[in-house]
Amino acid sequence: MKNKIGWCSMTFNPVWGCLNKCEYCYARGIAKRFAERMNISEIRYKDKHREEYKNYFITVTEDYERYINLRNFKPIFLNSQFNKEFPKKPQRIFVGSMSEIAHWEEEWMFRVLKKIRQYPQHIFQFLTKYPKVYLRYKFPENCWLGATVVNNDELYKMDFTCGNRIKFISIEPILEEIDARYIEYINTGHFFNIVYQKINWVIVGSETGNRKGKIIPKKEWVESIVDCCKDNNIPVYLKDSLKNIYPVEIKEFPREEK
């Protein structure tokens, strides 16, 4: 659950898997690498909780199917991960770094939100490419709801209407020069006939890994976003992956953070 993401203290991944086919996805590689370990964790969890799963009969076929789903990154709920305890001290917890919440089954989200309500001292951070999913559920106020975009096409199509206290945009990986004016339009609340809600935070990061065709962002791409955020009083968090591109460390958080 500990991580190197930076803008969160820890991750919470009760679901692994995504139906998108993003070339730059880091999670898909992790799933393939650790599929066997996660599958064994599920087997051990159910074996340890035999009373709870007394009607559940583990067969070789079921174990194998779960393993294949994990390797192929098909969305799957993992009880062994869901039932891990959270620390008592307040943390920023990123929910779903190994999945896309828009592809979750409703039952999975209901279970996660129920657990979140038991930990009001923590901040739970969500990210999705499809922010309309936030309208399907009632998120507690200690949830920060984020939309992730990688280019202008995704930014222009973003429909970010949700009622929570903290809303943010994550531009990671940044694959082209972003039209920073559009972030300003969103933040001011209006863009032509579209009404948006104020953005409280912007995260920027470059692509990691060594895939063929990897895009290295230019300094001016980052600079334009930073300048826009400063002009509009939006806290901005630059990930360490940008250190060699934009040699200014900025790691701000939403001012409403408690």
N, C-alpha and C positions, 0 to 999 in steps of 0.2 A: 504493500500500500504506500510505502515511501516512494519518492520519485525525484526526478531531476527537471521537472517542468518549470519550477520557479514561482509561478504566480499562484500556486496552490501548495498547501502543506503536505497533502497526501491524496491518493486516488481511491475511489470506491468503484469496483467493477463487478456488479452482480450479473451483468450481461456481457458476453463477448460476441462480436460479430456485426457485420454491416453488409448491406446489399449494394452499396456503391462500389465502383471499380476505379477509384482514384489511383493514378499511377504513383503519386507521392506518398501514399498511405504508409505510415510507420507501423500501425497496429496489426495489419495483415501479416507482416513478416514476424512480428512477435508471437502472434497466434500460432503460426506454423511451427515456430521454434519451440514453444512451450505447450503445445497441444497435449502431448503425452503426460506432462507433469500435472496440468489442470485436470485431465481426465482421471488420473490417479487420486487427486484431491477429492473429486466428487465421489469416487468409489469409497474412499476411506471415510468421508463425511457420513455417507448413508450407512456404512457399516457401524460407525460409532453411535449413530442415532437409530438403532434398530427399532425401538419402540415407536418413534415418530414415523418411521417408514416401514411399519410392520406389514403393510400390504404391498410393499414395493419389492419385487423380486428381481435382483440384478442378474442379468444373463450376459453371456459373452457377446451376443448380438447387440444388446443395448449399449454396452460399454464401447463396442467398436463403432456404432453409429454416432455416439456422442463424440468420440475421438475424431471421426471424419468431419463432423460438423465444425469442430473446433479448428481443425487444420484448414478447412475450406472457408472459414470465417462466416459461417452461417449463424445468424443470431440465436443464441442459446442462453437460457437462465442457469446460473451456477449457484446452487444453494451453499456450497462451501465458501464462496466469496460473499454472498449476501449476509450470511450469519456471523461474519467476523465482527468483533466488538470495536467500537470507536473509542478513542482516548477520552478521558474526562475533561482535559483542558481544551479550551476553544481552538479549533483548527479551521482552515479553509480546505474543504474537501471537494475535489473534482469528481463528479459522478459521470461515469461512462467514457473514460479515456480509451476504452477498448471496444467501443460500439457507437452506433448512431441511434439516439433515443427515438427518432421517428420510426424506426423499424422494430421497436419493442412491442410486445403484446401488452394490451391494457392492464392485464392482471399483474404483469411485472412492474409497471409503473405504480400501480396502486400499492403494491407491497413496499416498494422503495419509499414512496411518499409517507406511508404510514410509519416506517422506521425513522425517517427524517424528523417527523413531528415529535419523536421521543428524545431528540437531541437539539433543543433550541439554542444551546450554547455554541453550536458550530455553524459555519457558513457552508452551504452546499452549492457548488458551481456546476451549471449545466451548459453544454454546447451542442448545437445542431446546425446542419445546413438547411433545415426546414423549420424556421421559428414558429410557423403556424401551429406546430405540434403543441406549443405552450397553451394554446386556447382550449385544448381537450381536457386539461386537468387543473385542479386548484393547488397551486404551489404555495407552501408556507412562505412567510416573509423572509425567513433566513435562507432563501434560495436566490442565487444570482442567475439570471437567465441570459445566455449568450447565443449569438449567431456567428457562425464561422464562414468567412468568404476568402477566396484566393485570387480573385480577379474582378474586374469591373462588371462583367456580365452577371456574376453572382451578387455583387453589391446592388446593382440596379434592380434586380428581381426580388431583393430581400423585402419581405413583408413582416415587419417587426412590431407587432401589436400585442403586448402582454401587460398585465397590470402590476408586476412586481416592483419592489423598491429599486433594485439594481438591475440594469440592462446593459449589456456590453457587446462589443464586436471584436472578434478575434480574426486578424488578417494573418493567417499562417497556414501553409507557407505563402509568402507574397510572391506571386508569379508574374506580375506585370506592374507598371506604374499605376497606382490607384488614383481615381478621380477624387481627391480629397475634398473637393467642393461638395460632393454628394454626402459625405459624412456630416458636413456643416448643415446641409439642408435637412438631413434627418434630425440632427440635434436641435435645430431651431423649431422643429415640429411640423413644418409644412414643405411640401415639394409639389408645385402645381396644385392639383386637387387631392393629393394624397396626404393624409394626416399621420404623422409618426409620433413616437414618444421619445422623450429625451434620452440620449445615450450617456451612461455614467462612466464608461471606461472603454479603452481601446487597447488591445494587445497586438503586437506585431512580432513576427518571427520569420526566419528564412527556412527553406527546406533543409532537412538533415539527411544523412545517409549518402550513398554513392550511386544512386540509380543512373542509368544512361539517360541523358537529356535533362539532368538536374539543372534547375534555373537558379543562378546566383543573382540576387537583387542588387540594384545599383544604389549608391548612397543617396542620390536625389529622390529615389522612390520613398525611402524611409523619412528623409528630411521633410518632404511635403506633408506626410501624415502627421509627423511630430509638430510641425508649424500649425497645421489646421487644428490639432488638439489644443495647443497652447492658446490659439486665438479664441477658441470656444470654451476654454476652461474645462477641458475633458482630461482626466488623468490618463496617462499612457504608460504602458509597460513594454519595454523592449527586451526581448529574450536574448539570452547569451549567444545564440546562434548568429546575432547581428554584430557582435563585437568587432570583427575584422572588416566590417562594411561601414558601420556607422559608429565610430569610436567615442560615443558619448553614452554613459550608463544612465538610463532613465528607468526606474522601477517604481512607478506610482500606483496607488490603489484608490478605489472609489472613496471619496471623502465621507460618505455615509457609513463606512465600515465601523462597526462597534467593537 
